[in-house]
């Protein structure tokens, strides 16, 4: 799919052309109404931007498998490794996963790439069947907590995962009371427990 910058002042208005009309990529912000295709629209050629926009357009493969959103921290090697191992294992067991870290943003990323990552995460949570939240760490990652809250508000099934032995509450309430309560304080301690929970429902 070919993408264009739809404005010379709005840095995140990306559009695509279909049947002679141009449509905004981020429908959450701009809606679905077609806008005029003008000659001033600059084609987007940057590979990172195209990758991010493609991932927004289709967060999950169209394969009929149950969709799992992999929420969790991704700000160091250990976080990313754990997320990737869990995602790979779930894919091997027949699930489709959305792993946010597969599209990387850095301090040098453009406004458009950062927007694509934000909107793709929103879209992937809306489309998922289950949200699996990696809650490892001294305290839950703020972005993960936000993803759990959004999933709860959307009525999504959630599975919380915490293999970290540093429990600052107790074995029943292993997380912040409010966050844990959104998932009925059911927290899996390892991947096998996650797989069992997925198969149970």
N, C-alpha and C positions, 0 to 999 in steps of 0.2 A: 504494500500500500504506500502511496506517495503522500507525504505530508507537506503543508505549507504554513508559513507564518501568516496569520490572518489579519495582523495589524502591525503598524510600525510604532505604536505606542504601548500596546498591551503585550508584554513579553511572554505571556503564557497562553495566548489565543492561538492554538494550533488547529488547523483544519485539514480535512481530507476531501478529495473530489469523488463524487459518485453520481453517475447519470447526468453529468453536466452541471451539477450544483455542488456547492461547498458546504460542509457540515462541521460544526465544532467537535473537536475530539472530546473535551471534558464536558459531558452533558450535565454533570452535577453543578457546574458553574454557569454554563452558557445555554443550556437547554438543547433541544434537538432540532430547532428550526434552521432551515438552510439559510445561508447568507450569500450575497453575490460573490461570484468568483471574479476577482479583479486582477489585472495584469501586474499590479504592484506586489502581489503575494509572492514572497520569496520561498523557493523550495528548500526544505530542510534536508541537508546532506550529511550532517554530523552523525556518525555511527552510534554513539552513546544515546543521543536524543531519539533516534529512530528505534533503537532497542527498547527504550523506556516507553515510547508511545505504542509500539507493537504489544508490549506486555500489558499496558493499560487496556488496549482493545480486546485482548484475549488473555485474561489472567490464568485460566486453566485450559489444558488440552480439551478438545471436543471429543472425548473418548468414552463418555457414559459412566465413568467411574465416580465414586464418592469423592467430593472435593473437601480437602482439609486445608485450612488457613493456618500456617505455621507462625504464630505470634511469638515474640521473644526478643531479648537483647541481641544486638549484632555488632557491638562496638569494640570487640577484641577477638583475638584468634580463638580463644576457648569457646566463646559464645557462638561464633560462626561455625566452628567445627562441630559442636554439639547439635546445632540446628541442622547442619547438612547431613550428619550421620542419621539423625532421626527422620529427616525428610527422605533420604535414600531408602531407609528401611521401610517406611510406609509405602513408598512407591513400589518397592519389591514385593510388598504384600497386597498390591492391587489397588492402591488409592492414588488419586491425583492430588498433588500438594502445590500450594502457592507459598514460595519461600521469598520473603521480601529482599533478602540479601543478594538474590540472584541479579538484581539490578542495583548497581552500586552508585551511591551519591557521595561526593566529597565536598570539602569547602570550596572547591573550584567549579563545581557543577553549576550549570546555568539555572536560571529561574525556571525555565521550562522543564528541565529534567527533574528538578526538585518537586515541581507541581505534578508531574507525571507519576512520581513515586507516591506522593500523597494520595492522588485520586485513584491510582491503581490499587493501593491498599484498601481504600474505602470500597471500591468495586468488588475486590476479591473477598472481603468480609461479607458483603451483601450476597454474593453468589455461593458462598461456601455452605457445605452441609454440617461441618463441625469446625470449631476453632480450637486448636491445640496450642496452649500457652506454656512456653518455657518460663517458669517462674524462679529459676535459679538466681542466686546472688544474695547478698546481705539483706537487701530489700528488693521488691519487685521493680523492674524497669518501668519508668513512667509511661513510655510508649506502649508497652505490653498491657499495663493497667488500663490505658485508654482503649486499646483494642478489645479487652475483656468487657469493658463497660458498653462499648458500641455493640458488640455481639449480643450481650444480654438485652439491650434495648431492642434489637432486631429479632429477639426470640430464637437465637441460634443455640444449638447444642454446644456445650463447652467441656473440654477436658483440660485440667490443669496438671502440669508436670513439674515436679521438683525433686531432683536427685541430690541436691545440696543438703548436707547433713546439718548445716547451721540453721537450726530451727529456733527462732526467737520468741515463739509463743508456746506451742506444745504439739504433740503428735496429732491432735485432732485439728487444731487451728494453726496451720503451718505458715499462714500468710497474713497479711493485713486483714483484719476482721471483715471489713467491707468488701474488699476484693474477693477474698475467699468465699464470702457469703453469696456472691453472685453465681457461684458454681456449687452451692450447697456444701462447701468445704470438702469436696471430693478432690484429693490431690494424689496423682500417681507418682510413685517413687522411682519407676524405671520404665523402659520401653515396653517390656512384656505386659506390665499393668496397663499401659496405654492401649496396646493391641487388644487386650482382653476387654477393656472398656469400649473400644470401637465395635467389637464383635457382639457385645452384649445388647446393642441397640441399633 
